Amino acid sequence: MTVWNWGVFYEKVVKNILNGTWKSLYENLSSDEKPRNFWLGMDTGIVDIFYSNRNINPQLKNLVNCVKNAIINKEFDIFRGPIYTQEGQLKINVGETCDYDKIINMDWLVQGIEGVLPNVSDLAPNDPFSYMLNIINNKIAISDNLTNE
């Protein structure tokens, strides 16, 4: 499974703030542009892989570590084509690499993945604010119903 080392991320942010390079990101942008999301990968130490030594044999452990090292050394790009959909449609051509927009807008599953994507309109918000807002709205509705009775 993927592990996110947020301490490493925040350390990098604080160092950039202290040495003055963090604000230069905003100063260098034109007035029409807004800061964009950015990706920091395994080579930064922020993203890692966790696996159980008890449940993985030595050969598979070696394979996982080899792929991890190839990703870190930029010898292997998981988003390099050919990449096919579950239905076998070629989505990323041979040698082509997905850019940020293609990755973030993927609305299909890769060949070999079992499952289906949910209908976006069926998804309920799961962030704490939406959750609390729903509770508050329900309590107001219940209160209003009791008052009107």
Backbone as JSON, one array per atom type, in Angstrom:
{
  "sequence": "MTVWNWGVFYEKVVKNILNGTWKSLYENLSSDEKPRNFWLGMDTGIVDIFYSNRNINPQLKNLVNCVKNAIINKEFDIFRGPIYTQEGQLKINVGETCDYDKIINMDWLVQGIEGVLPNVSDLAPNDPFSYMLNIINNKIAISDNLTNE",
  "N": [[0.83, -1.17, 0.0], [0.29, 2.34, -0.4], [2.23, 4.8, 1.23], [2.22, 7.92, 2.79], [4.53, 10.24, 3.62], [4.07, 12.72, 5.38], [5.49, 14.4, 7.07], [7.99, 14.77, 5.84], [7.17, 16.22, 3.62], [6.07, 18.59, 4.82], [8.36, 19.53, 6.05], [9.91, 20.22, 3.82], [8.31, 22.3, 2.8], [8.41, 24.18, 4.93], [11.18, 24.72, 4.98], [11.43, 25.93, 2.44], [9.85, 28.18, 2.83], [11.31, 29.47, 4.85], [13.74, 29.97, 3.53], [12.92, 31.69, 1.62], [12.07, 30.91, -0.93], [9.53, 29.91, -1.28], [7.54, 31.95, -1.47], [8.35, 33.06, -3.84], [7.32, 31.46, -5.79], [4.67, 32.31, -6.04], [5.08, 34.98, -6.69], [6.27, 34.87, -9.18], [4.29, 34.12, -10.9], [1.96, 35.11, -13.41], [-0.61, 37.64, -13.18], [-2.97, 36.46, -13.97], [-2.73, 33.79, -13.53], [-3.08, 31.06, -11.26], [-1.74, 29.35, -8.4], [-0.87, 25.92, -8.96], [-1.72, 22.43, -8.46], [0.84, 20.22, -7.3], [3.13, 17.55, -7.82], [4.86, 15.33, -5.81], [7.08, 12.76, -5.71], [8.18, 9.33, -5.18], [10.91, 9.67, -5.28], [11.41, 11.85, -3.69], [11.03, 11.08, -1.12], [8.64, 11.43, 0.07], [6.51, 9.85, -0.78], [5.97, 6.41, -0.36], [6.19, 2.8, -0.3], [4.46, 0.34, 1.49], [4.71, -2.87, 2.84], [3.93, -6.12, 4.14], [6.33, -7.98, 5.79], [5.86, -10.54, 6.69], [3.91, -11.57, 5.04], [4.82, -11.7, 2.45], [6.79, -13.19, 0.0], [10.37, -13.77, -0.43], [11.13, -13.45, -3.15], [9.05, -11.92, -4.3], [9.24, -9.67, -2.69], [11.75, -8.74, -3.51], [11.14, -8.11, -6.19], [9.25, -6.03, -5.82], [10.88, -4.12, -4.56], [12.76, -3.69, -6.6], [11.15, -2.53, -8.64], [10.28, -0.27, -7.25], [12.77, 1.07, -6.85], [13.4, 1.52, -9.55], [11.39, 3.31, -10.24], [12.05, 5.47, -8.53], [14.56, 6.13, -9.58], [13.82, 7.07, -12.0], [13.64, 5.3, -14.11], [11.52, 3.79, -14.7], [8.25, 4.45, -15.59], [5.12, 4.5, -14.45], [2.97, 5.53, -15.76], [3.45, 5.37, -18.48], [2.75, 4.55, -21.82], [2.18, 1.51, -23.72], [-1.16, 1.88, -22.57], [-4.14, 0.39, -21.68], [-7.76, 0.37, -21.54], [-10.17, -1.28, -19.38], [-11.79, -2.53, -21.2], [-10.13, -2.98, -23.29], [-9.46, -0.9, -24.98], [-7.08, 1.21, -26.45], [-5.66, 3.75, -24.64], [-3.45, 5.3, -23.92], [-0.83, 5.88, -25.95], [1.89, 3.83, -27.25], [4.92, 4.46, -25.68], [4.12, 7.06, -25.06], [3.59, 9.36, -22.39], [1.47, 9.92, -19.64], [0.3, 13.14, -18.88], [-0.17, 15.62, -16.28], [-2.87, 16.59, -16.52], [-4.15, 14.49, -17.93], [-3.9, 12.4, -16.11], [-5.26, 13.34, -13.8], [-7.8, 13.59, -14.8], [-8.68, 11.08, -15.44], [-11.2, 8.89, -16.31], [-11.68, 6.23, -16.42], [-10.92, 2.75, -16.0], [-7.9, 0.88, -15.74], [-6.75, -1.78, -17.81], [-6.96, -5.0, -16.45], [-7.68, -4.29, -13.93], [-10.16, -5.02, -11.63], [-13.51, -4.17, -11.24], [-15.79, -1.34, -11.05], [-16.24, 2.09, -11.94], [-17.75, 4.45, -9.77], [-20.9, 6.16, -10.24], [-20.61, 9.54, -10.5], [-22.57, 11.34, -9.67], [-23.88, 9.89, -7.76], [-22.27, 9.88, -5.57], [-21.74, 10.78, -2.24], [-20.81, 13.73, -0.45], [-17.85, 13.52, 1.51], [-16.28, 15.02, 3.08], [-15.33, 16.62, 6.16], [-16.61, 19.14, 6.62], [-18.89, 19.18, 4.89], [-20.19, 16.97, 5.91], [-20.75, 17.79, 8.57], [-22.35, 20.03, 7.97], [-24.55, 18.8, 6.81], [-25.55, 17.42, 9.05], [-26.24, 19.6, 10.66], [-28.16, 20.85, 9.02], [-30.1, 18.81, 8.97], [-30.83, 18.74, 11.7], [-31.92, 21.3, 11.96], [-34.1, 21.06, 10.24], [-35.56, 19.06, 11.55], [-36.08, 20.38, 13.97], [-37.61, 22.52, 12.99], [-39.83, 21.1, 12.06], [-40.84, 20.1, 14.49], [-41.5, 22.46, 15.77], [-43.48, 23.44, 14.14], [-45.53, 21.69, 14.59]],
  "CA": [[0.0, 0.0, 0.0], [1.02, 3.6, -0.46], [2.42, 5.52, 2.49], [2.56, 9.32, 2.58], [5.35, 10.77, 4.71], [3.74, 14.15, 5.38], [6.54, 15.13, 7.77], [8.98, 15.15, 4.83], [6.54, 17.28, 2.82], [6.01, 19.83, 5.58], [9.74, 19.99, 6.25], [10.31, 20.9, 2.58], [7.56, 23.55, 2.72], [8.95, 25.12, 5.92], [12.5, 25.14, 4.5], [11.22, 26.86, 1.34], [9.35, 29.44, 3.4], [12.4, 30.11, 5.58], [14.78, 30.49, 2.64], [12.32, 32.68, 0.73], [11.7, 30.43, -2.27], [8.1, 29.57, -1.34], [6.76, 33.06, -1.98], [8.73, 33.36, -5.21], [6.4, 30.7, -6.63], [3.52, 33.17, -6.28], [5.53, 36.23, -7.31], [6.65, 34.62, -10.57], [3.11, 33.84, -11.7], [1.27, 36.3, -13.91], [-1.8, 37.92, -12.38], [-4.07, 35.6, -14.4], [-2.48, 32.41, -13.13], [-3.17, 30.68, -9.85], [-0.88, 28.18, -8.14], [-1.45, 24.64, -9.36], [-1.29, 21.27, -7.69], [2.14, 19.72, -7.7], [3.35, 16.16, -7.46], [6.17, 14.96, -5.28], [7.01, 11.32, -5.77], [9.01, 8.45, -4.36], [12.28, 10.16, -5.25], [11.52, 12.9, -2.67], [10.86, 10.48, 0.2], [7.29, 11.72, 0.57], [5.68, 8.69, -1.1], [6.68, 5.14, -0.21], [5.37, 1.59, -0.35], [4.52, -0.47, 2.7], [4.24, -4.25, 2.67], [4.18, -6.96, 5.31], [7.39, -8.98, 5.61], [5.33, -11.87, 6.99], [2.99, -12.04, 4.0], [5.41, -11.55, 1.13], [7.96, -14.07, -0.12], [11.58, -13.02, -0.79], [11.15, -13.12, -4.58], [8.13, -10.81, -4.54], [9.85, -8.52, -2.01], [12.8, -8.27, -4.4], [10.49, -7.49, -7.33], [8.68, -4.76, -5.36], [11.99, -3.18, -4.33], [13.33, -3.35, -7.91], [10.24, -1.59, -9.3], [10.37, 0.97, -6.46], [14.04, 1.73, -7.19], [13.31, 1.97, -10.94], [10.55, 4.52, -10.21], [12.85, 6.52, -7.9], [15.64, 6.5, -10.5], [13.18, 7.51, -13.25], [13.86, 4.28, -15.13], [10.21, 3.18, -14.95], [7.14, 5.38, -15.4], [3.91, 3.7, -14.44], [2.0, 6.15, -16.65], [3.95, 5.33, -19.87], [1.98, 3.63, -22.63], [0.75, 1.46, -23.98], [-2.1, 1.64, -21.47], [-5.45, 0.04, -22.21], [-8.89, 0.34, -20.62], [-10.66, -2.62, -19.07], [-12.42, -3.07, -22.41], [-9.09, -3.22, -24.29], [-9.24, 0.28, -25.82], [-5.81, 1.88, -26.23], [-5.87, 5.12, -24.18], [-2.16, 5.97, -23.94], [-0.05, 5.24, -27.01], [3.21, 3.29, -26.94], [5.94, 5.48, -25.44], [3.54, 8.31, -24.57], [3.44, 9.42, -20.94], [0.36, 10.76, -19.19], [0.63, 14.37, -18.19], [-1.0, 15.88, -15.11], [-4.29, 16.69, -16.87], [-4.68, 13.17, -18.27], [-3.98, 11.59, -14.89], [-6.28, 13.85, -12.89], [-9.11, 13.48, -15.44], [-8.97, 9.69, -15.83], [-12.54, 8.44, -15.98], [-11.69, 4.86, -16.88], [-10.03, 1.86, -15.25], [-6.86, 0.24, -16.53], [-6.9, -3.21, -18.06], [-6.45, -5.83, -15.36], [-8.33, -3.86, -12.69], [-11.53, -5.51, -11.53], [-14.39, -3.22, -10.57], [-16.41, -0.3, -11.88], [-16.22, 3.42, -11.35], [-19.09, 4.86, -9.34], [-21.5, 7.31, -10.89], [-20.22, 10.69, -9.7], [-23.76, 11.96, -9.06], [-24.31, 9.07, -6.62], [-21.32, 10.01, -4.48], [-22.06, 11.78, -1.22], [-19.59, 14.37, 0.06], [-17.37, 12.88, 2.73], [-15.38, 15.89, 3.82], [-15.93, 16.95, 7.47], [-17.51, 20.29, 6.58], [-20.16, 18.76, 4.3], [-20.81, 16.05, 6.86], [-21.31, 18.59, 9.66], [-23.4, 20.85, 7.42], [-25.7, 17.93, 6.66], [-26.09, 17.2, 10.39], [-26.88, 20.85, 11.09], [-29.39, 21.02, 8.23], [-31.08, 17.83, 9.45], [-31.32, 19.18, 13.01], [-32.79, 22.46, 11.74], [-35.34, 20.55, 9.65], [-36.28, 18.37, 12.63], [-36.53, 21.43, 14.88], [-38.69, 23.25, 12.33], [-40.98, 20.21, 12.06], [-41.36, 20.04, 15.85], [-42.06, 23.78, 16.07], [-44.71, 23.62, 13.34], [-46.56, 20.73, 14.99]],
  "C": [[0.88, 1.24, 0.0], [1.08, 4.24, 0.92], [2.84, 6.94, 2.13], [3.29, 9.83, 3.8], [5.17, 12.29, 4.77], [4.79, 14.98, 6.11], [7.61, 15.61, 6.8], [8.44, 16.3, 3.99], [6.56, 18.61, 3.58], [7.4, 20.4, 5.87], [10.23, 20.75, 5.02], [9.59, 22.24, 2.45], [8.15, 24.58, 3.67], [10.33, 25.61, 5.48], [12.37, 26.15, 3.38], [10.7, 28.21, 1.84], [10.49, 30.19, 4.07], [13.48, 30.67, 4.65], [14.23, 31.41, 1.56], [11.9, 32.19, -0.63], [10.23, 30.1, -2.39], [7.31, 30.72, -1.94], [7.15, 33.4, -3.42], [7.87, 32.58, -6.2], [5.23, 31.59, -7.01], [3.92, 34.45, -7.0], [5.84, 36.05, -8.79], [5.45, 34.34, -11.48], [2.5, 35.14, -12.2], [0.0, 36.48, -13.09], [-2.98, 37.03, -12.75], [-3.94, 34.17, -13.89], [-2.64, 32.23, -11.63], [-2.22, 29.52, -9.62], [-1.61, 26.89, -8.48], [-1.0, 23.55, -8.4], [0.08, 20.85, -8.17], [2.29, 18.3, -7.17], [4.76, 16.01, -6.91], [6.13, 13.45, -5.1], [7.95, 10.59, -4.84], [10.44, 8.97, -4.25], [12.49, 11.26, -4.21], [11.44, 12.35, -1.25], [9.48, 10.72, 0.79], [6.37, 10.52, 0.35], [6.54, 7.44, -0.98], [5.68, 4.0, -0.32], [5.56, 0.83, 0.95], [4.0, -1.87, 2.36], [4.65, -5.05, 3.9], [5.27, -7.98, 5.0], [6.89, -10.39, 5.86], [4.55, -12.44, 5.82], [3.55, -11.92, 2.58], [6.67, -12.42, 1.05], [9.16, -13.25, -0.6], [11.63, -12.6, -2.26], [10.25, -11.92, -4.89], [8.65, -9.53, -3.87], [10.94, -7.91, -2.89], [12.21, -7.55, -5.62], [9.93, -6.11, -6.96], [9.79, -3.73, -5.18], [12.66, -2.77, -5.65], [12.46, -2.33, -8.64], [10.29, -0.24, -8.58], [11.64, 1.74, -6.82], [14.03, 2.25, -8.62], [12.45, 3.24, -11.03], [11.36, 5.69, -9.65], [13.93, 7.03, -8.85], [15.14, 6.94, -11.88], [13.49, 6.57, -14.42], [12.54, 3.6, -15.52], [9.15, 4.22, -14.63], [5.84, 4.61, -15.53], [2.85, 4.25, -15.38], [2.48, 6.21, -18.1], [3.19, 4.22, -20.61], [2.81, 2.54, -23.27], [-0.06, 1.16, -22.72], [-3.49, 1.48, -22.08], [-6.52, 0.13, -21.12], [-9.25, -1.1, -20.32], [-11.22, -3.31, -20.31], [-11.41, -3.31, -23.52], [-8.85, -2.06, -25.23], [-7.91, 0.94, -25.46], [-6.08, 3.33, -25.85], [-4.58, 5.93, -24.21], [-1.27, 5.2, -24.91], [1.3, 4.75, -26.5], [4.21, 4.44, -26.81], [5.42, 6.82, -24.94], [3.42, 8.24, -23.06], [2.29, 10.34, -20.6], [0.89, 12.02, -18.53], [-0.35, 14.55, -17.03], [-2.49, 15.88, -15.46], [-4.9, 15.34, -17.21], [-4.85, 12.3, -17.01], [-5.15, 12.03, -14.03], [-7.69, 13.7, -13.47], [-9.44, 12.06, -15.91], [-10.37, 9.32, -15.37], [-12.75, 7.01, -16.49], [-10.72, 4.05, -16.02], [-9.1, 1.13, -16.21], [-7.14, -1.25, -16.67], [-6.26, -4.0, -16.93], [-7.05, -5.45, -14.01], [-9.76, -4.37, -12.71], [-12.35, -4.49, -10.75], [-14.98, -2.25, -11.57], [-16.27, 1.03, -11.16], [-17.63, 3.79, -10.91], [-19.6, 6.02, -10.2], [-21.25, 8.51, -9.99], [-21.43, 11.32, -9.01], [-24.27, 11.16, -7.87], [-23.41, 9.23, -5.4], [-21.76, 11.1, -3.51], [-20.77, 12.43, -0.77], [-19.15, 13.7, 1.35], [-16.37, 13.75, 3.47], [-16.08, 16.32, 5.12], [-16.91, 18.11, 7.41], [-18.87, 19.9, 6.02], [-20.91, 17.84, 5.25], [-21.48, 16.84, 7.99], [-22.47, 19.46, 9.17], [-24.68, 20.04, 7.26], [-26.35, 17.65, 8.01], [-26.84, 18.44, 10.87], [-28.19, 21.06, 10.34], [-30.47, 20.05, 8.66], [-31.66, 18.24, 10.79], [-32.25, 20.37, 12.87], [-34.13, 22.0, 11.18], [-36.18, 19.85, 10.71], [-36.87, 19.39, 13.6], [-37.71, 22.2, 14.29], [-39.96, 22.41, 12.32], [-41.63, 20.15, 13.44], [-42.05, 21.35, 16.21], [-43.39, 23.96, 15.35], [-45.83, 22.68, 13.77], [-47.35, 21.21, 16.18]]
}
